[in-house]
Amino acid sequence: MPSKYLIAVIVFFISTIFAVHTAYANDFVPMECTDSTLLWLVNKENKLYANYEPADLVEYGGVRLRSAAQKAFVQMIAAMESDGIYGLRLQSAYRTYAYQEAIFNQRIGEFVARGHSKLEAEYNASLSIQPPGASEHQLGLALDVSIGNNKLTQAFGETEAGKWLNSHCHEHGFIIRYPSSKTDVTQIVYEPWHLRYVGTPHAAIMKNLEFTLEEYLRYIREVQMYVFWGENNAYYLLSYSPSPPFNLFCAEVSVSSLDIHKRAYIITNLKTYPNI
């Protein structure tokens, strides 16, 4: 009996060939799919431009964030409350470049005041605060959460809410962006309060493989194609593309470049496979 993976690949290619034939038979004009940018990697090596601002920012509780992240956050809050955990608050999300610059310089000043040199102060500040342009908060997809008005501390990870998020946030498209076991990869200290919206199925795959965003993007680039099995005969077929994808049926796929320079893309197809 053929494996699920083989079935998925065969079904995908057959459906693609049929779609192409049907499309051209009806004089369908191909179009480039919209880049969701949900998988953008932002860090010290992949900085955003000073004038970058997402086009789909919305306001929630006095905080601005991208529309997709806001909808997923509301659903996640409802799921958390149905499990008897209340009080999760969104403290911050989108931050402008100017705001990043201000808080980074403030942090540097604090270290200088303690007797550190300017170079030492910049390094120490960068361990907990990203330099301007290197913060994914500028994407509007990074969320800092807490219980009530409590300060953002690592102790949050040991609260009921922190433990729930660690176990369930991937079900709603979020990841714990800076886990305690991956500081060598992210170069950022453990932040259990810092969530990043990457969408479905990417958050679930990262959770299953215990990957950070850096590791996930590197892995998809290496394997080129990945199948993630869902429920009810559904599966996601992910493929890596080094150039902008030109897809016939954008309604059937989601596309995200990997950084602001759009040097590569991940294409996600939601398909179903037959009962065999």
C-alpha positions in Angstrom: 0.0 0.0 0.0 1.5 3.4 -0.9 2.4 5.8 1.9 0.3 8.8 2.8 3.1 11.0 1.7 3.3 9.4 -1.8 -0.5 9.6 -2.1 -0.4 13.3 -1.2 2.3 14.1 -3.8 0.5 12.1 -6.5 -2.9 13.8 -5.8 -1.2 17.2 -5.8 0.5 16.8 -9.1 -2.6 15.3 -10.8 -4.8 18.1 -9.5 -2.3 20.7 -10.6 -2.1 19.3 -14.1 -5.9 19.2 -14.3 -6.2 22.7 -13.0 -3.7 24.1 -15.5 -5.4 22.3 -18.4 -8.9 23.5 -17.3 -7.6 27.1 -16.7 -6.1 27.5 -20.1 -9.1 25.8 -21.8 -11.2 28.6 -20.3 -8.7 31.3 -21.2 -7.9 31.8 -17.5 -5.1 34.4 -17.0 -2.5 33.4 -14.4 -1.8 35.8 -11.6 0.8 36.2 -8.9 -0.6 35.4 -5.5 -0.6 37.9 -2.7 2.4 37.6 -0.3 1.0 37.2 3.2 4.4 38.0 4.8 3.4 35.9 7.8 6.7 34.0 7.8 9.0 37.0 7.6 12.1 36.5 9.7 13.1 39.7 11.4 16.3 39.9 13.5 19.7 41.6 13.6 20.6 40.0 10.3 17.2 40.7 8.7 16.2 44.2 9.6 13.1 46.0 8.4 13.2 49.5 6.8 12.6 52.5 9.0 9.5 53.4 7.0 8.0 49.9 7.0 4.4 49.7 8.3 1.9 46.9 7.6 -1.1 47.9 5.6 -3.7 45.9 7.5 -3.2 47.1 11.1 -6.3 47.1 13.3 -6.8 48.2 16.9 -7.6 45.9 19.7 -7.8 47.0 23.3 -5.8 50.1 22.5 -3.1 48.1 20.8 -2.4 48.0 17.0 -1.7 44.7 15.3 -2.3 43.0 12.0 -5.8 41.8 11.2 -5.0 38.1 11.0 -3.2 38.1 14.3 -6.0 40.0 16.0 -8.7 37.5 14.8 -6.6 34.6 15.9 -5.9 36.2 19.3 -9.6 36.7 20.0 -10.3 33.0 19.1 -7.4 32.0 21.4 -8.7 34.0 24.3 -12.1 32.3 23.9 -10.4 28.9 23.9 -8.4 29.7 27.0 -11.4 31.0 28.9 -13.4 27.9 28.0 -10.6 26.0 29.8 -11.1 28.2 32.8 -8.2 30.6 32.5 -9.0 34.3 32.5 -7.3 37.6 32.5 -4.8 37.3 29.6 -4.1 40.8 28.4 -2.4 42.1 25.2 0.2 44.6 26.4 1.8 45.5 23.1 2.1 44.5 19.5 3.0 46.8 16.6 5.9 49.2 17.3 7.2 51.8 14.9 10.9 52.1 14.1 11.1 55.3 16.0 9.6 53.7 19.1 12.1 50.8 18.9 14.9 53.3 18.6 13.8 55.2 21.7 13.5 52.1 24.0 16.8 50.6 22.7 18.6 53.9 23.4 17.0 54.1 26.8 18.2 50.6 27.6 21.7 51.4 26.5 21.6 54.5 28.7 20.7 52.3 31.7 23.8 50.1 31.2 26.1 53.1 30.7 24.8 54.5 33.9 25.9 51.3 35.7 29.4 51.8 34.5 29.4 49.8 31.2 31.2 51.1 28.1 29.1 52.2 25.2 30.0 49.0 23.3 29.2 46.8 26.3 26.0 48.6 26.9 24.8 48.1 23.3 25.6 44.4 23.5 23.8 43.9 26.8 20.9 45.9 25.6 20.6 43.7 22.5 20.2 40.6 24.6 16.7 41.6 25.7 15.8 44.4 23.2 16.3 44.2 19.5 18.0 47.1 17.8 15.8 49.4 15.7 14.5 47.5 12.6 15.4 44.1 14.1 12.2 43.8 16.2 9.4 41.7 14.7 7.0 43.9 16.6 7.3 46.2 13.6 5.6 43.5 11.6 2.4 43.8 13.8 2.6 40.0 14.2 4.5 39.9 17.6 2.4 40.1 20.7 3.5 40.7 24.3 0.9 39.2 26.7 0.5 39.1 30.5 -2.1 38.4 33.2 -3.7 41.7 34.0 -1.2 44.5 34.3 1.7 42.3 35.5 5.2 43.0 34.3 6.7 40.9 31.5 8.9 38.4 33.4 10.1 34.9 32.8 7.9 33.8 35.7 4.9 34.2 33.4 5.9 30.9 31.8 5.1 29.1 35.1 1.6 30.6 35.5 -1.5 28.7 34.3 -1.8 31.1 31.4 1.8 30.7 30.4 1.6 26.9 30.5 -1.6 26.9 28.5 -0.1 29.1 25.8 3.0 26.8 25.6 0.7 23.8 25.1 -2.1 25.4 22.9 -1.1 28.6 21.2 0.0 26.7 18.1 -3.6 25.6 17.6 -4.4 29.2 16.8 -1.4 30.0 14.6 0.9 31.4 17.3 4.4 30.2 18.6 6.4 31.1 21.6 9.0 33.0 19.7 11.9 32.9 22.1 11.8 29.5 24.0 14.2 28.9 26.9 15.9 25.9 25.1 16.7 27.9 21.9 18.5 31.0 23.0 21.6 29.9 21.1 19.4 29.9 17.9 17.4 33.1 18.5 20.1 35.1 20.3 17.3 36.4 22.5 16.7 35.5 26.2 13.7 33.4 27.1 10.5 35.4 26.7 7.4 33.2 27.5 5.2 36.3 27.1 6.3 37.0 23.5 4.0 35.3 20.9 4.5 35.4 17.1 1.6 34.8 14.7 2.7 32.7 11.7 -0.6 31.1 10.9 -1.8 27.6 10.0 -0.3 25.0 9.6 3.1 26.6 10.3 2.7 27.0 14.0 1.6 23.4 14.4 4.6 22.1 12.4 7.0 24.2 14.4 5.5 22.8 17.6 5.7 19.2 16.4 9.3 19.6 15.3 10.3 21.8 18.2 11.6 24.4 15.8 12.1 28.1 16.2 11.1 30.2 13.2 14.8 30.3 12.2 15.0 26.5 12.2 11.7 26.1 10.5 12.6 28.3 7.5 16.0 26.6 7.2 14.4 23.2 7.3 11.8 23.9 4.6 14.6 25.3 2.4 16.5 22.1 2.8 13.8 19.6 2.3 12.0 21.6 -0.5 8.7 19.9 0.2 6.9 18.9 3.4 3.5 17.3 4.1 1.5 18.1 7.2 -1.5 15.8 7.9 -4.7 17.4 9.2 -8.1 15.9 10.0 -10.8 14.5 7.7 -8.4 13.5 4.9 -7.0 16.9 4.7 -3.3 17.7 4.4 -1.1 20.7 3.8 1.6 20.4 1.1 4.4 23.0 1.7 6.9 23.7 -1.0 9.9 26.0 -1.2 10.4 28.5 -4.1 13.5 30.6 -4.6 11.5 33.0 -6.8 8.1 34.7 -6.7 5.4 32.0 -7.2 3.1 32.4 -10.2 0.1 30.4 -9.3 -3.1 29.8 -11.3 -5.5 29.4 -8.4 -4.5 31.8 -5.6 -7.7 31.0 -3.7 -6.3 27.5 -3.0 -2.9 28.4 -1.7 -1.2 30.8 0.7 2.2 32.3 0.0 4.7 34.0 2.2 8.1 35.3 1.4 10.8 34.6 4.1 12.0 38.2 4.7 11.6 41.8 3.6 14.0 41.2 0.7 11.7 38.5 -0.7 14.6 36.2 -1.6 12.5 33.0 -1.2 9.0 31.8 -0.6 7.0 29.1 1.1 3.8 28.0 -0.8 1.1 26.2 1.2 -1.6 24.1 -0.5 -4.5 22.7 1.5 -5.6 19.4 -0.2 -7.6 16.3 0.5 -6.6 12.7 -0.3 -8.8 9.8 -1.2 -9.7 7.0 1.1 -7.6 3.9 0.0 
